[in-house]
């Protein structure tokens, strides 16, 4: 005869007991200890926070609805690629308010084709925010350009500065005709901006969006011949002079430059 073993039924575990009780970290106390370690650090942060409140008051005094507007989804028209130099703040030098320009900054205002950070910013701005104009801004007295010229071993930075040396290599014959070192620097700053503009134009993100705009214009007016100037995002090269605050448009015929690249870098839409 088969024996049957009786097992006592388990009592249900209360819901609150099923979760491991974790002691809440005392962030406030730990943070206050860290702050107490440096009175000077506290003073610096106090200045930052005081400056923030001052800025809030200034914005409200100019426009009582400023922060109501700022809380709305962003709709910038411009994408800005600039140098990380602290003397070149994007909004201020362009005379634009918060929300009007989407910003990406790095050392030497570079737009490498393999930089996922820069390309992600570009993709989001062009395909999702639908910016119509991309601005590349370099600046005179650029530390990255000066360092690239000196050819000193700066460790990890060399991977980045090599991009500027590539610009010099492309224009070596022209730059080497210049005898004055400072004029060479100014020239390389400007040529670096031009090359980054062309790097932007070559990207699939920009080409794809320009194709979309071309199709939209054709759909609106089938008989119209679409001109290059009508396509966007448009790309602009500027140089900022910290000595006087002036932005200079580079005298480069981008229409001619871009036209010579079209048969190489322009993309054919998938449905074609």
FITIBA-572548 format. One record per residue (C-alpha): residue number from 1; residue in one letter; x, y, z. Coordinates in Angstrom, 1 decimal. Example, Ala and Ser with C-alpha at 12.3 -4.5 7.8 and 13.67 -1.06 7.14 Angstrom:
residues 2
(1 A (12.3 -4.5 7.8))
(2 S (13.7 -1.1 7.1))
END
This chain:
residues 272
(1 X (0.0 0.0 0.0))
(2 X (1.4 3.4 -1.0))
(3 X (2.2 5.7 1.9))
(4 X (1.1 9.3 1.7))
(5 X (3.2 12.0 3.4))
(6 X (1.3 14.9 4.7))
(7 X (3.0 18.3 4.3))
(8 X (1.8 21.2 6.3))
(9 X (0.6 24.1 4.2))
(10 X (2.9 27.2 4.1))
(11 X (1.5 30.3 5.5))
(12 X (1.3 33.1 2.9))
(13 X (4.1 35.6 3.2))
(14 X (2.9 39.2 3.6))
(15 X (3.5 41.3 0.5))
(16 X (5.6 43.8 2.3))
(17 X (7.9 41.0 3.6))
(18 X (8.6 39.6 0.2))
(19 X (11.0 42.5 -0.6))
(20 X (14.4 42.9 0.9))
(21 X (14.4 45.8 3.3))
(22 X (17.2 48.1 2.2))
(23 X (18.3 50.9 4.4))
(24 X (17.9 54.2 2.7))
(25 X (21.3 55.8 2.1))
(26 X (21.9 58.9 4.1))
(27 X (22.8 61.0 1.0))
(28 X (22.1 64.3 2.7))
(29 X (24.5 63.6 5.6))
(30 X (27.2 62.2 3.3))
(31 X (26.9 65.2 1.0))
(32 X (27.1 67.6 3.8))
(33 X (30.3 65.8 5.0))
(34 X (31.8 66.1 1.6))
(35 X (30.9 69.7 1.4))
(36 X (32.4 70.4 4.8))
(37 X (35.7 69.0 3.6))
(38 X (36.3 72.1 1.5))
(39 X (35.0 75.5 2.6))
(40 X (36.5 77.0 -0.6))
(41 X (34.5 74.6 -2.7))
(42 X (31.3 75.6 -0.8))
(43 X (32.0 79.2 -1.6))
(44 X (32.4 78.5 -5.3))
(45 X (29.2 76.6 -5.4))
(46 X (27.4 79.3 -3.5))
(47 X (28.5 81.8 -6.1))
(48 X (27.2 79.5 -8.8))
(49 X (23.8 79.2 -7.1))
(50 X (23.6 82.9 -6.4))
(51 X (24.5 83.6 -10.0))
(52 X (21.7 81.3 -11.1))
(53 X (19.1 83.2 -8.9))
(54 X (20.4 86.5 -10.3))
(55 X (19.9 85.2 -13.8))
(56 X (16.4 84.0 -13.0))
(57 X (15.5 87.4 -11.7))
(58 X (17.0 89.2 -14.8))
(59 X (15.1 86.9 -17.2))
(60 X (11.8 87.5 -15.4))
(61 X (12.4 91.2 -15.3))
(62 X (12.8 91.2 -19.1))
(63 X (10.0 88.8 -19.8))
(64 X (7.5 87.6 -17.1))
(65 X (6.6 84.6 -19.3))
(66 X (10.2 83.6 -20.1))
(67 X (10.2 80.4 -18.2))
(68 X (6.7 79.5 -19.3))
(69 X (8.0 79.7 -22.8))
(70 X (11.2 77.8 -21.9))
(71 X (9.2 75.0 -20.5))
(72 X (7.6 74.3 -23.9))
(73 X (9.2 71.7 -26.3))
(74 X (12.3 73.1 -28.0))
(75 X (12.1 74.2 -31.6))
(76 X (15.5 75.6 -32.5))
(77 X (16.2 76.7 -36.1))
(78 X (20.0 76.4 -35.8))
(79 X (22.5 73.7 -34.9))
(80 X (25.8 75.0 -33.7))
(81 X (29.1 73.2 -33.8))
(82 X (31.8 75.1 -31.9))
(83 X (34.9 74.9 -29.8))
(84 X (34.7 74.0 -26.1))
(85 X (36.8 77.1 -25.3))
(86 X (35.1 78.9 -22.4))
(87 X (35.5 82.3 -24.1))
(88 X (33.1 81.3 -26.9))
(89 X (29.6 80.7 -25.5))
(90 X (27.2 79.8 -28.3))
(91 X (24.0 81.6 -27.4))
(92 X (25.7 84.8 -26.4))
(93 X (27.9 85.4 -29.4))
(94 X (25.0 84.6 -31.7))
(95 X (22.7 86.9 -29.9))
(96 X (20.1 84.1 -29.4))
(97 X (18.0 83.2 -26.4))
(98 X (17.8 79.7 -24.8))
(99 X (15.8 77.4 -27.0))
(100 X (16.8 79.0 -30.3))
(101 X (20.0 77.0 -31.0))
(102 X (20.9 73.4 -30.4))
(103 X (24.6 73.2 -29.4))
(104 X (27.5 70.8 -29.7))
(105 X (31.0 71.8 -28.6))
(106 X (34.3 70.0 -28.5))
(107 X (38.0 70.8 -28.7))
(108 X (38.7 72.6 -32.0))
(109 X (35.1 72.5 -33.3))
(110 X (35.7 69.1 -35.0))
(111 X (33.1 67.1 -36.9))
(112 X (34.8 63.7 -37.5))
(113 X (32.8 61.1 -39.4))
(114 X (33.4 58.5 -36.7))
(115 X (32.5 60.5 -33.6))
(116 X (29.2 59.0 -32.3))
(117 X (28.7 62.0 -30.0))
(118 X (28.8 64.6 -32.8))
(119 X (26.8 62.4 -35.2))
(120 X (24.1 61.7 -32.6))
(121 X (23.7 65.4 -32.0))
(122 X (23.6 65.9 -35.8))
(123 X (21.0 63.1 -36.3))
(124 X (18.7 64.4 -33.6))
(125 X (18.9 68.1 -34.7))
(126 X (18.4 67.4 -38.4))
(127 X (15.9 64.5 -38.4))
(128 X (14.0 65.2 -35.2))
(129 X (14.2 68.9 -34.5))
(130 X (14.3 69.7 -38.2))
(131 X (16.8 72.5 -38.0))
(132 X (17.2 74.4 -41.2))
(133 X (20.7 75.8 -40.7))
(134 X (24.0 74.3 -39.3))
(135 X (26.6 76.8 -38.1))
(136 X (30.3 75.8 -37.6))
(137 X (32.1 78.4 -35.5))
(138 X (35.8 78.4 -35.0))
(139 X (37.8 81.1 -33.2))
(140 X (41.1 82.9 -33.4))
(141 X (43.6 82.1 -30.6))
(142 X (42.4 78.5 -30.6))
(143 X (44.5 76.4 -28.3))
(144 X (43.7 73.2 -30.2))
(145 X (45.0 74.7 -33.5))
(146 X (48.1 76.1 -31.8))
(147 X (48.8 72.8 -30.2))
(148 X (48.4 70.9 -33.5))
(149 X (50.9 73.3 -35.1))
(150 X (53.5 72.7 -32.4))
(151 X (53.5 68.9 -32.9))
(152 X (54.3 68.2 -29.3))
(153 X (53.3 64.9 -27.8))
(154 X (50.2 65.6 -25.7))
(155 X (49.2 62.1 -24.9))
(156 X (45.6 61.2 -25.5))
(157 X (44.9 64.6 -27.0))
(158 X (47.0 63.5 -30.0))
(159 X (44.1 61.4 -31.3))
(160 X (42.0 64.5 -31.5))
(161 X (44.7 67.1 -32.6))
(162 X (45.6 64.8 -35.5))
(163 X (42.3 65.9 -37.1))
(164 X (43.5 69.4 -37.3))
(165 X (46.9 68.3 -38.6))
(166 X (44.9 66.5 -41.4))
(167 X (43.5 69.9 -42.3))
(168 X (47.0 71.3 -42.5))
(169 X (48.1 68.4 -44.7))
(170 X (45.2 69.1 -47.1))
(171 X (46.3 72.7 -47.5))
(172 X (50.0 72.4 -46.8))
(173 X (51.1 74.0 -50.1))
(174 X (49.1 77.1 -49.4))
(175 X (49.8 77.5 -45.7))
(176 X (53.6 77.0 -46.2))
(177 X (53.6 80.1 -48.4))
(178 X (52.8 82.2 -45.3))
(179 X (55.9 83.3 -43.4))
(180 X (54.3 84.9 -40.3))
(181 X (53.4 82.3 -37.6))
(182 X (50.4 84.2 -36.4))
(183 X (49.0 84.6 -39.9))
(184 X (49.5 80.8 -40.3))
(185 X (47.5 80.2 -37.2))
(186 X (44.6 82.5 -38.3))
(187 X (44.6 80.8 -41.7))
(188 X (44.5 77.2 -40.2))
(189 X (41.7 78.3 -37.9))
(190 X (39.7 79.4 -41.0))
(191 X (40.5 76.3 -43.1))
(192 X (39.6 74.1 -40.2))
(193 X (36.1 75.6 -40.2))
(194 X (35.8 75.1 -43.9))
(195 X (36.8 71.4 -43.7))
(196 X (34.3 70.8 -40.9))
(197 X (31.6 72.3 -43.0))
(198 X (32.4 69.9 -45.8))
(199 X (32.5 67.0 -43.3))
(200 X (29.0 67.9 -42.3))
(201 X (27.8 68.1 -45.9))
(202 X (29.3 64.6 -46.6))
(203 X (27.3 62.9 -43.8))
(204 X (24.4 60.6 -44.6))
(205 X (22.3 62.5 -42.1))
(206 X (22.6 65.8 -44.0))
(207 X (22.2 64.2 -47.5))
(208 X (19.2 62.2 -46.4))
(209 X (17.4 65.3 -45.1))
(210 X (18.2 67.3 -48.2))
(211 X (16.7 64.5 -50.3))
(212 X (13.6 64.7 -48.1))
(213 X (13.3 68.5 -48.6))
(214 X (13.8 68.1 -52.4))
(215 X (10.9 65.6 -52.5))
(216 X (8.7 67.9 -50.4))
(217 X (9.4 70.8 -52.8))
(218 X (8.8 68.7 -55.8))
(219 X (5.5 67.5 -54.4))
(220 X (4.4 71.1 -53.8))
(221 X (5.4 72.3 -57.3))
(222 X (6.1 69.4 -59.7))
(223 X (7.2 71.6 -62.6))
(224 X (9.7 73.7 -60.6))
(225 X (13.4 73.1 -60.9))
(226 X (14.8 72.8 -57.4))
(227 X (17.9 74.9 -56.8))
(228 X (20.7 73.9 -54.3))
(229 X (20.0 77.1 -52.3))
(230 X (16.5 75.9 -51.5))
(231 X (17.7 72.6 -49.9))
(232 X (18.4 72.4 -46.2))
(233 X (20.0 72.0 -43.8))
(234 X (22.2 74.8 -45.1))
(235 X (25.7 74.9 -43.7))
(236 X (27.6 78.1 -42.7))
(237 X (31.2 78.7 -41.6))
(238 X (32.0 81.5 -39.2))
(239 X (35.0 82.6 -37.1))
(240 X (34.8 84.4 -33.8))
(241 X (37.4 86.9 -32.7))
(242 X (37.7 87.0 -28.9))
(243 X (39.6 90.3 -29.1))
(244 X (36.6 92.2 -30.3))
(245 X (33.6 89.8 -30.1))
(246 X (32.9 89.9 -33.9))
(247 X (31.8 86.9 -35.9))
(248 X (33.2 86.8 -39.5))
(249 X (31.6 84.9 -42.4))
(250 X (34.3 83.0 -44.2))
(251 X (34.6 84.1 -47.9))
(252 X (34.2 80.6 -49.3))
(253 X (32.1 79.7 -52.3))
(254 X (30.3 76.8 -50.6))
(255 X (27.9 76.5 -53.6))
(256 X (30.9 75.7 -55.8))
(257 X (32.6 73.5 -53.2))
(258 X (29.3 71.6 -52.5))
(259 X (28.6 71.2 -56.2))
(260 X (31.9 69.4 -56.8))
(261 X (31.0 66.9 -54.0))
(262 X (27.4 66.1 -55.0))
(263 X (28.3 63.4 -57.5))
(264 X (30.3 61.6 -54.8))
(265 X (28.4 62.1 -51.5))
(266 X (24.8 62.7 -52.5))
(267 X (22.6 59.7 -51.7))
(268 X (19.9 58.2 -53.9))
(269 X (16.6 57.7 -51.9))
(270 X (15.7 54.1 -51.1))
(271 X (12.5 54.3 -53.2))
(272 X (14.3 55.4 -56.3))
END
